[in-house]
Amino acid sequence: MRSSARGVENSAANIEQSSARAAAASDRTAENSARTARASGDTARSARSAATASWVSAGFAAVSAIQNARAARAAEEQTAITQSMAAQEQTHQFAMWRQTEEGKQYVAWRNQAIPLAQLLRDRQTQWQLAWAQAIGNAQDSVSAQELEHMKPHTVQVRSGRLKIAAVILFILGGFGLITTLAGASMTRVTVLGVAGPLLLALLMLAVAVYLTVNGKRRRQEEQTGITWMNTELRSIVAAEAAQRVARFGFDPLAVPQGYTGFAWGATFDPSAYADQLMWMIINGPVNFPEPDELPALVMPDVLAPNPAFRPEVNAALADFQQQS
């Protein structure tokens, strides 16, 4: 147990040094964000259609969204930690347990785990911002033709006009036929006496039948054309998407908000590790964990920059290496 406590104390020094370097780097991050905001203004002036404007600005708009999400999540976690600690301090069972050797080790671990988890959260936000910038720059370099192919496509079915005309003629012809025959019956006029109106009504019905049959045939032909066009367009879109993945390493027109292609940690996912720390920080006093159940407090190794990565991603990795 003593060796475990000494290990936590040694890790504390490294964590504090990393926290200090991360704080110094926050100014550089703010300056980069300001430059990104100015660059987003230039990008927003690019001529894009309304259907694709969201793609063009999505990368830079995500920067603000990620920052707001991180601030909200940090506030929620800090509130949860504060409320949890306040409630636990008033619990007799926890007060008794924290006097034990296991409880003392947990409290010491928690006091160092909180700044480490928050530091990892901040670094993850910087990582997401770097990817948002990379996605925005990639979106801005996509050709207008590719953006046009991604727009919703519809085909006007002209046979709809024939259907409307047929319905109108059916109504007029049927009404004319009924009124003509009813009028002849009431006035005892022979059929020859109403031959003109009767023929007109029958002609309307005949034209309505013709339009109905012809409209059905036209709809079948147009539907075949629509199916062919959609199939061809899907093939074009799929081929262009594959080209974008080969060019950027991802498809900038198909990634969700907050997308990161991979974790910045060289050996494990720092975001999942931060979640693990936060869970133990908040729930540990309820579960009374043993010392060997406490996650080791380590700063993840940073993935080395790679020429295959996007420049914005490599810049973030280089910055992380300077902070570590």
C-alpha positions, 0 to 999 in steps of 0.5 A, a space after each residue: 500500500 505504501 508503494 502504491 501511495 508513493 507511485 501516486 505521489 510520483 505521478 502527481 509531479 508529472 501531472 502538475 508539470 503537464 498541467 502547467 505546460 497545458 495552461 501555457 499552451 492555452 494562450 496559443 490555442 486561443 490565438 489559433 482559434 482567433 485565426 481560425 475564426 478569421 479564416 472562416 470569414 474568408 471561407 464563408 465568402 465562397 460561392 455555394 448553393 443553399 443546399 451545400 452551404 452547411 457543408 462548407 461552413 460545417 468545419 468552422 461552425 463546429 469549432 464554436 459548437 465543440 467549445 460550447 459543448 466542452 464548457 457545458 460538460 466541464 460545468 456539469 462534471 464540476 457540479 457533479 464532483 462538488 455535489 458528490 463530495 459534499 454529500 459524501 462528507 456528510 455520510 457517516 459511512 464514508 467519513 469512517 471509511 476515509 480514515 482507513 488506509 484504503 480510504 486515505 489512498 482513495 482521497 489522495 488518488 482523487 485529489 490528483 485524478 481530478 486535475 488530470 481528468 480535466 486536463 485530458 478533457 481540455 486536450 480532447 477539446 483541442 483535438 476536436 478543434 484541430 479535426 474541425 479545422 481540417 474538415 472545414 479546409 477539406 470541405 472548402 477544397 471540394 469541387 462545386 460539381 461534387 457538391 452539386 451531386 450531393 444536392 437532393 435531386 427531383 424530377 418533375 413528372 409531367 404525367 401528373 398534368 394528364 391525370 389532373 386533366 382526366 379527373 376534370 373531364 371525368 367530372 364534367 362529362 359525368 355531370 353533363 351526362 347525368 344532367 342531360 339524361 335527367 333533363 330529357 326524362 323530365 321534359 319527355 324530350 327524345 334522345 335526338 333532342 339532346 343529342 348535342 349535349 349528350 355527345 359532348 358529355 360522352 366525348 369528355 368521358 372518352 377523352 378522360 379515358 384516353 388521358 388516363 391510359 396515356 398518363 399511366 403509360 407516361 408515368 411508367 416511362 418517367 419512373 423508369 427514367 428516374 430509376 435510371 438517373 438515380 442509379 447512375 447518380 448513386 454510382 457517381 456519388 459513391 466514386 467521388 466519395 471514395 476519391 475524397 477518402 483517398 485524398 483526405 483520409 476521410 469524406 469531409 461531406 459525410 462526417 458527423 459533428 465532432 468527428 475525429 479520425 483517431 485518438 491522439 494517444 499513442 497507446 490508448 484512447 485518452 477520452 475513454 481514460 478520462 471517462 474512467 477517471 471521472 466515473 471513479 472520482 464521482 462514484 468511488 466513495 459510494 463503492 469504496 474501491 480497493 487501492 488496486 481498483 483505482 486507475 493508474 494516474 498516467 499522462 498518455 503518450 502522444 501519437 507522433 505526427 505523420 506526413 499522411 495526417 492532415 496538417 491541422 492534425 499534425 500541428 495539434 500533435 506537435 503542440 501536445 508533445 510540447 505540453 507533455 
